Amino acid sequence: MRRLLNLAHHGLHRLAATGPARPAHRAQHAPDGHAPDGHGPDRPGHGRRGPGTGRPDGDDGGMSVTGEQYDRFAGRMLAGLHRRAASEAADLPDGAAVLDIGTGPGRLLLHLAARRPGLHAHGVDVSPAMVERARHNAAAHGLAAHITVHLGEAARLPFDDDTLDLVVSTLSVHHWPDVPAAAREIARVLRPGGRLVVYDFRGVADTRPTGALAACPAFAGARVERRTLSGGPTLPLPLFARLALELPRR
Ligand SMILES: C[S@@+](CC[C@H](N)C(=O)[O-])C[C@H]1O[C@@H](n2cnc3c(N)ncnc32)[C@H](O)[C@@H]1O
């Protein structure tokens, strides 16, 4: 069973085009411009490097597939996970603000806005191609009025202090190059009593991103919940870890 789970972890990890968060390593996984579907580097949605990215080095967020390819995968395989993550906002009042960090093609935002149109749903991603894809998806689903997607990086969020009620993130934390800096930034933008809920791979080799987040001093005093869960009907294996942190009320 453990062997089967490890195989599933690695397969999914590759499919989701994840890679260690070190920039030097990421360069080896840069898009080669020849996607299997024949889309070249100039096609919209391709995760190519270039000016105007969320990081000074024009980083692509560690993704080695095009925005369109990843979007097809996420729409089919990760729907259960995204639905589950969107349900984290169920108890928020209308008018509350939610942020999805590393939103990719914004599938979680679509679930969120469809279910709770009274919320302000924001997404941030370091990849311009993903931001473009997420905006395209919001418009294509008639949800553009409820969703705002920003180009940005987890450790430098484009929000004022104490402005968000909930921060969520799915399958992105293992890419973040500086988890403690991101933790400080998330704690800065969350209101007192706000929540961070992160879903990521449960344990691919040495990747234990949710554990690293929970250990950050920025979350000292937070109420912590950890859980293992499956990807729902589309991925019924215990592949994911859920970490929920609730900041103390000041
Ligand atoms: C595997 S995808 C997950 C996308 C989406 N959350 C999902 O569940 O389908 C990881 C995403 O995280 C983004 N990302 C990587 N590092 C980031 C960072 N430091 N700040 C913001 N986004 C980042 C990547 O560009 C990519 O879109």
The ligand as an SDF file (V2000), in Angstrom:
LIG
                    3D

 27 29  0  0  0  0  0  0  0  0999 V2000
    0.8820   22.9360   -9.2620 C   0  0  0  0  0  0  0  0  0  0  0  0
    0.2930   24.5740   -9.5830 S   0  0  0  0  0  0  0  0  0  0  0  0
   -1.1990   24.6150   -8.5900 C   0  0  0  0  0  0  0  0  0  0  0  0
   -2.2140   25.5370   -9.1950 C   0  0  0  0  0  0  0  0  0  0  0  0
   -3.5540   25.5800   -8.4770 C   0  0  0  0  0  0  0  0  0  0  0  0
   -3.4220   26.0450   -7.1110 N   0  0  0  0  0  0  0  0  0  0  0  0
   -4.2310   24.2490   -8.4950 C   0  0  0  0  0  0  0  0  0  0  0  0
   -4.5080   23.6740   -7.4370 O   0  0  0  0  0  0  0  0  0  0  0  0
   -4.5590   23.7670   -9.5970 O   0  0  0  0  0  0  0  0  0  0  0  0
    1.3680   25.6420   -8.6430 C   0  0  0  0  0  0  0  0  0  0  0  0
    1.1270   27.1140   -8.9140 C   0  0  0  0  0  0  0  0  0  0  0  0
    1.8360   27.8840   -7.9490 O   0  0  0  0  0  0  0  0  0  0  0  0
    2.3940   29.0220   -8.6060 C   0  0  0  0  0  0  0  0  0  0  0  0
    3.5200   29.5190   -7.7860 N   0  0  0  0  0  0  0  0  0  0  0  0
    4.7360   28.9370   -7.6300 C   0  0  0  0  0  0  0  0  0  0  0  0
    5.5030   29.6600   -6.7880 N   0  0  0  0  0  0  0  0  0  0  0  0
    4.7710   30.7210   -6.4000 C   0  0  0  0  0  0  0  0  0  0  0  0
    5.0050   31.8210   -5.5260 C   0  0  0  0  0  0  0  0  0  0  0  0
    6.1700   31.9500   -4.8900 N   0  0  0  0  0  0  0  0  0  0  0  0
    4.0340   32.7360   -5.3580 N   0  0  0  0  0  0  0  0  0  0  0  0
    2.8540   32.6120   -6.0240 C   0  0  0  0  0  0  0  0  0  0  0  0
    2.5620   31.5870   -6.8620 N   0  0  0  0  0  0  0  0  0  0  0  0
    3.5030   30.6420   -7.0410 C   0  0  0  0  0  0  0  0  0  0  0  0
    2.7910   28.4670   -9.9630 C   0  0  0  0  0  0  0  0  0  0  0  0
    2.9770   29.5000  -10.9260 O   0  0  0  0  0  0  0  0  0  0  0  0
    1.6120   27.5690  -10.2840 C   0  0  0  0  0  0  0  0  0  0  0  0
    0.5930   28.2530  -10.9620 O   0  0  0  0  0  0  0  0  0  0  0  0
  1  2  1  0
  2  3  1  0
  2 10  1  0
  3  4  1  0
  4  5  1  0
  5  6  1  0
  5  7  1  0
  7  8  2  0
  7  9  1  0
 10 11  1  0
 11 12  1  0
 11 26  1  0
 12 13  1  0
 13 14  1  0
 13 24  1  0
 14 15  1  0
 14 23  1  0
 15 16  2  0
 16 17  1  0
 17 18  1  0
 17 23  2  0
 18 19  1  0
 18 20  2  0
 20 21  1  0
 21 22  2  0
 22 23  1  0
 24 25  1  0
 24 26  1  0
 26 27  1  0
M  CHG  2   2   1   9  -1
M  END
$$$$
